[in-house]
Amino acid sequence: MSAPRLAVDEVTLAFSGLLALDKVAFTVEPGSIHAVIGPNGAGKSSLLNVLCGIYPVTGGRILVDEQEVTRLRPDRVAALGVGRTFQNIVVSPRESVLDNLMVGRHGLTRAGLVSTALWLGRREQRRHEARVREIAEFVGLSDKLDSTAGRLPFGDLKRLEFARALCLEPRLLILDEPVAGLNATESWELGQLVLAARASLDLTVVFVEHDMGVVMSIADRITVLDFGRVVAEGTPAEVRSDPTVVSAYLGAPDEPDPDESDPDEPDPDDSLTAETEPRAERTSP
Ligand SMILES: Nc1ncnc2c1ncn2[C@@H]1O[C@H](COP(=O)(O)OP(=O)(O)OP(=O)(O)O)[C@@H](O)[C@H]1O
């Protein structure tokens, strides 16, 4: 199955009076990488949660290709090929890397999560394990498969989260702050992995990220949220020069560095800096 189109159509999400999302609308073209950015509290995680069926929308529609997923349960959305990672790493710290990745396969089996350990026949288990090993190799974790997940360095944990989402064989991959907490080199490497996964696995990718170096270097298009509303949308070049975005979220661009040595590798200290401090409580949506 090929990479799907995602359509977010006037989606609204209210939490007892607070509009976390206010008629949010955008389209993600098949095979593209789409970033969602905005200040803290803008509604980015809420958006990812409605895309995955974790939060039921208050209004509007979400379509993956022609399939409306708006009111499907998270497991039904996942079964349609929507995989995701979470802002806070969710792995089983006492299990091995291999077992954590095998759990990522449960949605593809008839047995389901409860009986992951009792799965079907040995042949199917071997088939899943072979695929897990390929994915571990792809993300650079093949020599850590027997390690206990809780003992991994943070950079490997982020790769494990990413790999586990890939183990679902998603068509639409949703990443919540994939490089948060990583250093500049690790962030750049994970960004390159997202690009490689899109190319080799034929994925559509939606991700939330505060690291503007990564956003600007891997996103095809960017949607900017503020107070639950779309305030800008466009290519990285369009968004970084949009005065509304610059004043609401991005700092002013610096002068270009004439000594920049490798134009292919993004400067970890990208000239745009995102506001990541907590914002004052909103007064009106
Ligand atoms: N479960 C919830 N119950 C009530 N309010 C919520 C809930 N989840 C989010 N909110 C509120 O919805 C608004 C949007 O929050 P959300 O977490 O989506 O923002 P965000 O852009 O992801 O922020 P951050 O960058 O800090 O992760 C905030 O005002 C938040 O307090």
The ligand as an SDF file (V2000), in Angstrom:
LIG
                    3D

 31 33  0  0  0  0  0  0  0  0999 V2000
   -6.2700   16.5400   28.4560 N   0  0  0  0  0  0  0  0  0  0  0  0
   -6.3960   17.8720   28.5190 C   0  0  0  0  0  0  0  0  0  0  0  0
   -7.3220   18.4390   29.3200 N   0  0  0  0  0  0  0  0  0  0  0  0
   -7.4750   19.7710   29.3680 C   0  0  0  0  0  0  0  0  0  0  0  0
   -6.7520   20.6570   28.6530 N   0  0  0  0  0  0  0  0  0  0  0  0
   -5.8080   20.1460   27.8400 C   0  0  0  0  0  0  0  0  0  0  0  0
   -5.5750   18.7410   27.7310 C   0  0  0  0  0  0  0  0  0  0  0  0
   -4.5680   18.5450   26.8320 N   0  0  0  0  0  0  0  0  0  0  0  0
   -4.1810   19.7610   26.4140 C   0  0  0  0  0  0  0  0  0  0  0  0
   -4.9270   20.7170   27.0290 N   0  0  0  0  0  0  0  0  0  0  0  0
   -4.8190   22.1580   26.8130 C   0  0  0  0  0  0  0  0  0  0  0  0
   -4.9530   22.3540   25.4100 O   0  0  0  0  0  0  0  0  0  0  0  0
   -4.0500   23.3820   24.9980 C   0  0  0  0  0  0  0  0  0  0  0  0
   -3.1290   22.8340   23.9410 C   0  0  0  0  0  0  0  0  0  0  0  0
   -2.2430   21.9170   24.5730 O   0  0  0  0  0  0  0  0  0  0  0  0
   -1.2170   21.0030   23.7360 P   0  0  0  0  0  0  0  0  0  0  0  0
   -0.5460   20.1030   24.7160 O   0  0  0  0  0  0  0  0  0  0  0  0
   -1.9170   20.4070   22.5960 O   0  0  0  0  0  0  0  0  0  0  0  0
   -0.1860   22.1200   23.2240 O   0  0  0  0  0  0  0  0  0  0  0  0
    1.2340   21.9020   22.5290 P   0  0  0  0  0  0  0  0  0  0  0  0
    1.2710   22.8540   21.4000 O   0  0  0  0  0  0  0  0  0  0  0  0
    1.4370   20.4640   22.2290 O   0  0  0  0  0  0  0  0  0  0  0  0
    2.2410   22.3600   23.6550 O   0  0  0  0  0  0  0  0  0  0  0  0
    3.7530   21.8380   23.9560 P   0  0  0  0  0  0  0  0  0  0  0  0
    4.6260   22.4070   22.8950 O   0  0  0  0  0  0  0  0  0  0  0  0
    4.0270   22.4150   25.3040 O   0  0  0  0  0  0  0  0  0  0  0  0
    3.7150   20.3340   23.9680 O   0  0  0  0  0  0  0  0  0  0  0  0
   -3.3020   23.8620   26.2310 C   0  0  0  0  0  0  0  0  0  0  0  0
   -3.9710   25.0250   26.7360 O   0  0  0  0  0  0  0  0  0  0  0  0
   -3.4620   22.7050   27.1930 C   0  0  0  0  0  0  0  0  0  0  0  0
   -3.4430   23.1560   28.5280 O   0  0  0  0  0  0  0  0  0  0  0  0
  1  2  1  0
  2  3  1  0
  2  7  2  0
  3  4  2  0
  4  5  1  0
  5  6  2  0
  6  7  1  0
  6 10  1  0
  7  8  1  0
  8  9  2  0
  9 10  1  0
 10 11  1  0
 11 12  1  0
 11 30  1  0
 12 13  1  0
 13 14  1  0
 13 28  1  0
 14 15  1  0
 15 16  1  0
 16 17  2  0
 16 18  1  0
 16 19  1  0
 19 20  1  0
 20 21  2  0
 20 22  1  0
 20 23  1  0
 23 24  1  0
 24 25  2  0
 24 26  1  0
 24 27  1  0
 28 29  1  0
 28 30  1  0
 30 31  1  0
M  END
$$$$
